[in-house]
Amino acid sequence: MIRFAIAFLVLALSVVSAETHWLSIYQPASIAGQELSAGEYKLEVQGDKLTITKGKRVVEAKVKAEPRSQKVQSTKLVCQQVGDKLEINSIQLKGSMTDLVVQ
């Protein structure tokens, strides 16, 4: 019984450590050199790894968490215009007090 409780606790902690968020991109943008078309994306953060998924398309980027002074009200992208394309520099996650800065 104790083994079961420990296994359940470990599983619960591993699920909690992976954060899942949703993001709408309204025009094409790139992150870590990979293009993202407009649409709805699922974001999963685990440590310094960001996984962005839309259907079968999966993009991974290395990110660094930087603290904020207050919580973000909605998930937002911070982008930079490079020529005629948008490049994602960081992501602010709803309800979080950290920014995910793309490395």
N, C-alpha and C positions, 0 to 999 in steps of 0.2 A: 504494500500500500504506500509506503514511504517512497519507494522508487517511482511509482506512478505519479505521486504529488510532485516530486522533483522534476521528472520529465515534463509534466504539464507546465510547471513554472518556467522551465528553460524555454519551452516552445512559446509560451505567452510572451516572454521577454523578447524573443527574437522577432515575433510579429510586431510588437510595439516599437521596436527600434527602427523598422522600415516605415517611413512616412509616405503616404500616398496623397497626391493632390491632382487637381484637374486644371488645365490651362487652355484658353482659346487663343489661337494665333490668327490674326485677321489678314495678314499679308505674309508672303514668303520671308523667311529669316534664316540665318545660319547660326549654329552653335558648334564650337570645337571643329570648325571646318566642314560641317555636314549641313546640308540644306533641309529645312523643314517647310513644307507647304502650308497654306492656310488650313485651319481645321482645329478640332478638339484633340488634345493630347493628355495622356495620363503621365504624371510625373511621380517617380519613386526616388526617394533619397535614402541612401544607406551609407553612413560615414561620409567619405569625400567623393562618392560616386552618385551621379545623377543619371537615371535611366528615363528616357522619354519614349513613349510608345503610342502609336496610332495604327491600329490593325496589326499587320505583321511587321510593320516598319519599327525598328528599335534603334535609337541613337543613344550613345553613352557619352558623358562628359565628366571630366574631373572638376569638382567645385570646392570652394573653401567657404566655410560658414563665417560670416562677420556679424557681430552683434549690432542691434538697432536700439534706439532709445524707447521706442514704443511698438506695439503690435500693428501689423499690417491688416487693413480691413478687407482687402481682396488681393488675389494673386495677380502680380504685375511683372511685366518684362521691362528691363532697363536695356535699351538698345542704342547702338551707334550706327549712323549712316556711313557706309563705306562704299563710295562710288554710287551705284544705283541699287545696292543691297543693304539690308539691315543685318547687323551682327549683334547677337545677344551677349551682353556683358555680365548681367546678373539677373537673378530672379528673386522677387520678394513674395514669400508664401503667406497666404491668408492665415491669420491667427498666430503667426510666428513673430518672434523678436530677433530673427536673423535674416540676413541676405545671403543668397548663394551666389558667390562670385565665380564666374567661369575662369578656369585657369588654362 
